[in-house]
Amino acid sequence: MEDTKIAENKTTTTTTTMTNNDSNSSSNSEIDNSVDNLGGGDIEDLSNYILSKIDESSTATGRPARKYSEQDTSTPEWFDHKKHFFILSFSGKPIYSRYGDEVALNTFMASLSAMSSFVESSNDELRYITAGNYQFVFIQKNPLNLVCIANTGEPYQMIKQQLEYIHALIISVLTQSNIKAVFEAKYDLRDLLGGTDKYLDNFIHQTNSDFSILLNSVNCLRLNNNIRNSITNILSNRKCDSLLFSYLISGNKLISSVKHKKTPSLKSQDIHIVMNYVLSTSSFRESESWIPICLPNYNNTGFLHLYICYLYADVCLLLFSNQAESFYQLSEIKTMISKDLEQESIVDELNRSVALHDYTTSFTDVPNLLHFLYKNRSSNYSTYPIFSPPYSIHKKEKKRLFRLYQHIINHVNNSSNKPHKYYYHTSATETIIVAISNHHELYATFSPLETKKNVFESFTLLLQWITKDNSIIIQ
Amino acid sequence: MTKAKIDLKVVLLGYASVGKTCIVTRYTSGQFGDTHTTIGGAFSSKRVVVGETEVLLGIWDTAGTERYQAVNVSYYRRANAAIVCYDLTNRESWDKVTFWAEELTQNEPDIEIYIVGTKLDLIQQGDIKAVPEEEVKQTARRYKAHIFETSSRTGENVSLLFQTIAEDFCKRTNNGTTPVNTNPSNVVNVNTQTQKKKSGGCC
């Protein structure tokens, strides 16, 4: 199980394919071409024409065409994407590609499969390959291979964690037992995964930008502690035999959660999977929904049944049950919860808080602070401010800070030596100070020009503020 | 005298992307737009009045994708009516109609089946029907099913479909062929439904 690095010369062939494939460059999408043909035509005509094109493509497949679906290894644009994700079977059968049509990428995926089976044949496991600026990260999850190819410079552990999140999402749709059964019966997994592309696309995007996933935690909605307690009380009072967990969320933030039975709590990874479903499906907003879902960390062999209903514009109630028949019972519980919330006049306060929950560093009154991440290690809840200048101005800057945090989090948590208690990073662009204890992790960002003394003082103030303020994180 | 209130459970079944969710959205909110692949099932309800009776339609919209076929049983169980949809322009979606009709007659013999061809507007714009009308009629006869053609884009026949389902159901309950669910509250009570055995029979 040791790290396997295939020698550079073996991978150079792959690298050349990634860069020198300009031979077939006649690859503008159909719509682009037709726009050129129409020249300086009437704008309305043009938009109608494009609309009809989109209509055609969507009636052919039944759904609007996926972005980048026309790209493959013969189109140079395909090689411009910074981060590719692939899912294939152990035998190399394509299942999913983040960019491009997986069937057209058949041969490419076969070569990925060859790479991992080459190493496997010597009873080892291929973890990653470095080729120039590109990193190929592999995880093997029988019977699936997941591969990420990235030139983003992210640490291996972080990419691996993202691949594991994506694998968990596949399990949540099908369960591990079903996936194995499908492969034993030699079916095409894609038939069963139909329509899952969108959830995978969204989840990949999420793993690339969400601090709570980065910290392996659940982000809390900022809410007055008394209101939060009343909500938790209401949730725990309204229960029935089959009800396991009640969750109240807003977007991908947790308002309150209750565990009704003596079962293990839900892991943050499972909660992120559920939140991704809820956020990616606009139709949940319109009616009550009842879906089978597998939570891989809870039980990867069977389905739980999830009742989903939006109580207010941005407040969604999730009830997890172990019985397929309990929909109407849970629907009654929802009605009672919503009555309780109204009676105790929590609704207005809750909706006001949901609208204003974001906060910036200035809310903390800590001088010189640019940004911070806080995670409670025992509850796995996290909180962090929204970006403020200089990060809020450019998307690029946000991404850069995200990538920097990735490296620092990786360094303090995954280093082979004893875990760090404190860590001080300074570069031309920022200073980041980290404190890790059994109870929490705190990462705080300052300007690189700040003196060490100021940084330390502010850091202490910030830690005090977080422990004192009981609204930003679930206590 | 207060109006009699009855609950009616309707389930939508059919091949992926035929427009099941669109029918429901058109009917319940009067809108037509982008929908996403349904996962699991979605429940919505609407009140309709048939003569002196107030019918609370509980509509179950199900996922058409193959992986949910096994769980769809739990959505159509004890349903009073099933809308089995196919895309008028897509032959493949028609093949699934027989599958569902067969499964429904096997498992829920009392259920009233409505075979609904969707995307009628495409036919009106000149597309050719993928399934000959005679074939549809034959299948409908075999399963004692009703036939509808709807367009969620224009709204054509959508309300009519649900109104007919409600009226048919009232007729059946008044004839005494199906027990009346006279639950005074508007909440569907699963327990009382399970206790009442349906007597079978179809008009």
Interface residues (C-beta under 8 A of the other chain):
Chain A: T59 T61 G62 R63 P64 V173 L174 D191 L192 L193 G194 G195 K198 Y277 S280 T281 S282 S283 F284 E286 S287 E288 S289 W290 I291 P292 I293 F303 L306 A324 E325 F327 Y328 Q329 S331 E332 T335
Chain B: A16 S17 T21 V24 T25 T28 S29 D34 T35 H36 T37 T38 I39 G40 G41 A42 F43 S44 D61 T65 E66 R67 Y68 V71 S74 Y75 D87 T89 N90 L122 V187 V188 N189 V190
